[in-house]
Amino acid sequence: MTTVDRLMRLTGRCALITGATGWLGRTIADTLAELGAELILVDRPGSQFEPFVRELSERWAVSIQSESCDLECPSQRSDLLKKLRGDRMSLSVIINNAAFVSTSELSGWAVPFESQTVETWRRALEVNLTAPFHLCQGLMPLLKQAEGATIINIGSIYGMFGPDWQLYEGTSMANVAAYAASKGGLVQLTRWLSTTLAPSVRVNAISPGGILRGQPEVFVKRYEARTPLARMAREDDFRGAVAYLATDLSAYVTGQILAVDGGWGVW
């Protein structure tokens, strides 16, 4: 008899996570390791892999591989794909988490619309949208041979809804056009891939709401007042969604955008 405990186990499966050493990436990696998955952690050159790998290994006793890759660079992505395919490894889960976000330190990025630059727009689309396309395409042969193959794209409420500018009044915070456009594209890529890769690979997305990370108090209060659950998200709020979509708990789910936003999108 199938049990929920059995459905949610990832023992013997391997998961690749981009942006793995970031705040959300670390939570995703820890969640999948707890469920028994072997991990491939991907992040930019210079990322602090070693202490994180050691921490995960000691806590969950799973196999962990780290790979440095600047996802903005097509040749580095190609090198990563060549290496992974050459290793002839089994790969069951891809989580496209890496992205330029509103706090990324880029010129012409977190500034008023009239100052947002075309060059930075292109950079954001390269990392946030083109890289997931490239990785999914290049790793498709490995996924199609694996048990429980699934892709999870990390979208955003701003890939689904327009910004409420009243939240930002009197703060130095910004809401970036390229971020919204790239996340909106990722949402639609999720749907497109879900029919294209079916039935051997499931493809879904998680659409996070705002995550509490030291924003100005006035912004936080406004955001909480607009959110049915009356708070901003914490990284731990995404563990359940990741576990659900990465495991056989969601074996009959594909092409879906799971909003983890405290109810933000119901208004």
C-alpha positions, 0 to 999 in steps of 0.5 A: 500500500502506498503511504504518504511517507513513501510518496514524500521520500526522495532517497535515490533521487538527485536534485539540482538547485540553482542559486543554492547558497542564497536565502531561499536556495539554502532552504530548498536544499535543506528541505530536499536533503531532509527528504533524502535527495542527493544534491547538486548545488549551483551558484556563482563563482565565489559563492560560499559552498564549503560551509553550507555543504559541510552543514548539510552533509553533517545534518542529513548524511546525503551526497552533495556536489557543488558547481560554480557557474555564472548563469549569465554567461552562456558558455559557462552554462554550456560547460556545466551542461556538458559536465553533468551529461558527461557524468552520466548521472541520474537527475530527477529534480531541477529547481530554477531558483537563481535570479536577479531580484529587487535588491541585486546591486546592478546599475540601472536596476532598482531605480525609477522606471525612466532610469532602468536600462536596456542593458540591465533588462537584458542581463535580468532576462538572461539569468531569470528566464534564458538560463532556466530554458537553457538548463531545462533543454540541456538536461532533458535527456537526463530527466527523461531517464530518471524516476519521478522527473520534475522541474520546479521554477521559482516565479513571483507574485510580480510575474502574475500581478502588477505592483501596488505602488502605494507600498513603496511611497516614502521608501527607497525601494523599487519594483523593477520592470525586468524582474516582473517581465522575466518572472512572467515569462518563467510562469508561461515557460512553466506551462509550455514545458509542462505539455512539451515534456509530458508525460515523462517530466512534470513541470510546475512553479512556485510563486512566492510573495514578499519575503521579510528581509529587513525592508523598511518598517513602513513598507512591511506594515503596508504589505502586511495590511494588504495580505490576508495572512497579515505578514510577509513570508519567511524562507521556512514557509516554502518548505512544504511547497518545495517538498510537495512539488519535488516528490511523488506527493504531486505525481499527478500535478503538472503545469500549475503555478502554486502561489505561496503568498499569504493570500496576496493574489486573492484580492 
